[in-house]
Amino acid sequence: MEKLGLEVLAAGFGLGLVWLFLARLRSGRARHGLRGAYFSACAQLFQRPVTAATPGGFPRLNGGYLGQRFDLQAVPDTLTFRKLPALWVLVTLPVPLPLRATLDVMVRPTGVEPFSNFHTLDEQIAPPPGFPEDCALRSDHPSALPPHDLLAPHLGLFDNPHVKELVLSPKGLRITFLAEEANRGRYLIFRDAELGAVPLRPETLLPYLDALLALQQDILAQETAPERRTA
């Protein structure tokens, strides 16, 4: 009788493990589906949007907006030293520009930003007047940076506390912003760091697209200004 009881207990334990495995499998599939749809609402902003899967389950979207081709990436940051896991969105305008150096402006750098090449740039620069007080600047060629009067009108980007980074380079422009943080209660109690369950809203993304286009136009306008053509 005792042996039969142990067999029943073992069978119940085994069924419990199977149920737990299947539940986790269903949960993982659902999570992957939600992540894969993260840019679905924003696709309407673009002409001929193309979406590709990434190893982390989040999509990468490429599409046309007002005559320019943009690239969107969602990068989760679950490093343990952060207060809360975060989801960063990288909005990139990959277009050749008449710049001779890369400038990376990062606010509140932590030393480890998985979405950025900030710390691979050789030279750190003291922020000029008008830049955010808590920002750091790095470049690969400090003597060839764009003039301050070009950047000044665009520094209002950092009035938005979600904006983390602005990159200008000969290959294009990028804004990185904080899209989401994990739910504090679920993370502290259950270590649940799920991100991206709700698609990014188009009205959240749109100002960043317009900001990059405005910056691109100013860079091109300065390059073709009369004093530069006659220099």
SULPEVEN-V877555 format. One record per residue. N is the residue number from 0. RES is the residue in one letter. PSI is psi as a letter, one per 20 degrees, with the letter a starting at -180 (999 if undefined). NEAR is the number of other ideal C-beta (glycine too) atoms within 12 Angstrom. Layout:
N|RES|PSI|NEAR + N|RES|PSI|NEAR
This chain:
0|M|g|7 + 1|E|h|8 + 2|K|g|9 + 3|L|h|10 + 4|G|g|11 + 5|L|h|12 + 6|E|g|13 + 7|V|g|14 + 8|L|g|14 + 9|A|g|14 + 10|A|g|14 + 11|G|h|14 + 12|F|g|14 + 13|G|g|14 + 14|L|h|14 + 15|G|g|14 + 16|L|g|14 + 17|V|g|14 + 18|W|g|14 + 19|L|g|14 + 20|F|g|14 + 21|L|h|14 + 22|A|g|14 + 23|R|h|14 + 24|L|g|14 + 25|R|g|14 + 26|S|g|17 + 27|G|h|16 + 28|R|g|15 + 29|A|g|17 + 30|R|g|24 + 31|H|h|23 + 32|G|g|20 + 33|L|g|23 + 34|R|g|33 + 35|G|i|25 + 36|A|j|25 + 37|Y|h|39 + 38|F|j|41 + 39|S|g|26 + 40|A|h|22 + 41|C|i|32 + 42|A|h|26 + 43|Q|i|19 + 44|L|i|29 + 45|F|q|29 + 46|Q|p|16 + 47|R|l|14 + 48|P|q|25 + 49|V|p|19 + 50|T|p|25 + 51|A|q|18 + 52|A|q|20 + 53|T|r|22 + 54|P|h|12 + 55|G|i|24 + 56|G|i|27 + 57|F|q|38 + 58|P|r|35 + 59|R|p|28 + 60|L|p|40 + 61|N|p|26 + 62|G|r|30 + 63|G|p|20 + 64|Y|o|30 + 65|L|l|19 + 66|G|i|15 + 67|Q|q|28 + 68|R|p|25 + 69|F|q|42 + 70|D|p|33 + 71|L|p|45 + 72|Q|q|34 + 73|A|p|41 + 74|V|o|38 + 75|P|q|32 + 76|D|o|33 + 77|T|k|24 + 78|L|p|19 + 79|T|h|12 + 80|F|i|12 + 81|R|q|23 + 82|K|g|16 + 83|L|q|26 + 84|P|q|29 + 85|A|q|31 + 86|L|o|37 + 87|W|q|37 + 88|V|p|42 + 89|L|o|40 + 90|V|o|49 + 91|T|p|34 + 92|L|n|39 + 93|P|n|23 + 94|V|p|27 + 95|P|p|15 + 96|L|q|31 + 97|P|l|23 + 98|L|q|31 + 99|R|j|19 + 100|A|q|27 + 101|T|p|33 + 102|L|p|43 + 103|D|o|37 + 104|V|o|42 + 105|M|p|37 + 106|V|q|32 + 107|R|l|21 + 108|P|q|25 + 109|T|i|22 + 110|G|h|14 + 111|V|n|16 + 112|E|o|29 + 113|P|i|25 + 114|F|i|35 + 115|S|q|32 + 116|N|k|22 + 117|F|g|34 + 118|H|i|20 + 119|T|i|14 + 120|L|p|28 + 121|D|h|16 + 122|E|p|22 + 123|Q|p|20 + 124|I|q|26 + 125|A|p|13 + 126|P|p|23 + 127|P|r|21 + 128|P|p|12 + 129|G|i|17 + 130|F|q|25 + 131|P|q|27 + 132|E|h|12 + 133|D|k|17 + 134|C|r|29 + 135|A|q|30 + 136|L|p|34 + 137|R|q|33 + 138|S|r|30 + 139|D|i|27 + 140|H|m|20 + 141|P|h|21 + 142|S|i|12 + 143|A|k|19 + 144|L|q|26 + 145|P|q|34 + 146|P|q|21 + 147|H|h|19 + 148|D|i|16 + 149|L|g|28 + 150|L|h|32 + 151|A|g|18 + 152|P|i|19 + 153|H|i|32 + 154|L|i|27 + 155|G|i|18 + 156|L|h|35 + 157|F|i|29 + 158|D|h|13 + 159|N|o|20 + 160|P|i|13 + 161|H|i|26 + 162|V|p|35 + 163|K|h|40 + 164|E|q|41 + 165|L|p|41 + 166|V|p|40 + 167|L|p|41 + 168|S|r|34 + 169|P|i|22 + 170|K|i|20 + 171|G|a|27 + 172|L|q|43 + 173|R|q|43 + 174|I|p|45 + 175|T|p|40 + 176|F|q|35 + 177|L|o|33 + 178|A|h|37 + 179|E|q|30 + 180|E|q|23 + 181|A|q|28 + 182|N|p|19 + 183|R|g|15 + 184|G|g|11 + 185|R|h|17 + 186|Y|g|21 + 187|L|h|14 + 188|I|g|10 + 189|F|i|12 + 190|R|k|16 + 191|D|o|19 + 192|A|k|27 + 193|E|p|27 + 194|L|q|33 + 195|G|j|34 + 196|A|h|26 + 197|V|p|19 + 198|P|q|28 + 199|L|p|36 + 200|R|p|19 + 201|P|h|22 + 202|E|h|14 + 203|T|g|26 + 204|L|h|34 + 205|L|g|22 + 206|P|h|23 + 207|Y|h|39 + 208|L|g|36 + 209|D|h|23 + 210|A|g|30 + 211|L|h|40 + 212|L|g|27 + 213|A|g|25 + 214|L|g|39 + 215|Q|g|36 + 216|Q|h|24 + 217|D|h|27 + 218|I|g|33 + 219|L|h|23 + 220|A|h|19 + 221|Q|h|24 + 222|E|h|23 + 223|T|j|15 + 224|A|q|17 + 225|P|h|10 + 226|E|h|10 + 227|R|h|15 + 228|R|h|10 + 229|T|i|7 + 230|A|999|8
